[in-house]
Amino acid sequence: MQSLSPAECTPQAVVEALLHGPGAIRVRGLFSPAQVSEARSVVMAHSDARAQTVTHFQGQAAQEARLHLQRRVWNLLAKGEVFSQMAEQPVIVAAMRAFLGEDFVMGSIAANRILPDGPGQEPHIDYPYWDLHAPQTFPVGINSSFPLNAQVTIPLDPFTAQTGATAFVPGTQRELRYPGPDDRFFERCERMEADPGDAILFFGATWHCAMPNRSSMDRSAILIQYLPKFVKPMEDLRAMVGEAFVKRASPTMRQLLGLTYPYPQNLDDVTGAANTEGRVNAARY
Ligand SMILES: O=C(O)CCC(=O)C(=O)O
């Protein structure tokens, strides 16, 4: 996987890697040791206290009663300022503007912790493509010539083959389909090896999955999902963060929460309404 310093990580380099290249790129040292340590202590505290929250692509672990060896922490924006800093990191925001359009939003920010001996996931692709194993539920002709998703993984522990660094098959984002048993995923995959505080940016249409943790240490990461303005977000972030958070949110955070894109709305209920869209004289409500 290509690895860049923050200064080298231009929006063009990210677009090229995610759309036309392997589908993933690593940015080294984007977050400080203090930010990693703060994020990690929040994640550990919340996941020690609560072993079972909603998770994904862990059907086999559920069958084997091993779900408690992987833990998700949701609603991170409400759990510490450091998670807003991660979501709004300028190198990431600039890349997302180029990749998903200037009005892009955030669909989810959560942690994935895999405990020692914890399970990996089923190879998959990410929201909103994550149920593309039922292709009849998607528009005819859907393809990945333009993206409906971008993911950022921020490791809080070393991501190595031993600890369960995310596996991915380079170039598969161009196929846009859900991987199946005949795709030999585990024979073909590479790993997203990285250090705490790095950021791995990838197009979630690239086949990937968390891998089993075969080490004696925890393996946690922050997973951020970004979407174009018109895709319905996966987490109801606006409702989850609450009024006080929204009141003090920066302009970038307001955009990430979807507050600057006014749809859907009750168009029958806008008082004093006039022309709201079009090139000429449009005033949105
Ligand atoms: O934690 C990881 O390595 C990847 C998680 C992932 O792909 C997911 O939950 O969709």
The ligand as an ORCA input file, in Angstrom:
! r2SCAN-3c Opt
* xyz 0 1
  O     -11.566     -2.946     11.789
  C     -11.223     -3.230     10.650
  O     -10.115     -3.661     10.363
  C     -12.200     -3.071      9.495
  C     -13.624     -2.943      9.917
  C     -14.559     -2.942      8.746
  O     -14.203     -3.115      7.620
  C     -15.991     -2.719      8.963
  O     -16.450     -2.821     10.092
  O     -16.708     -2.458      7.969
*
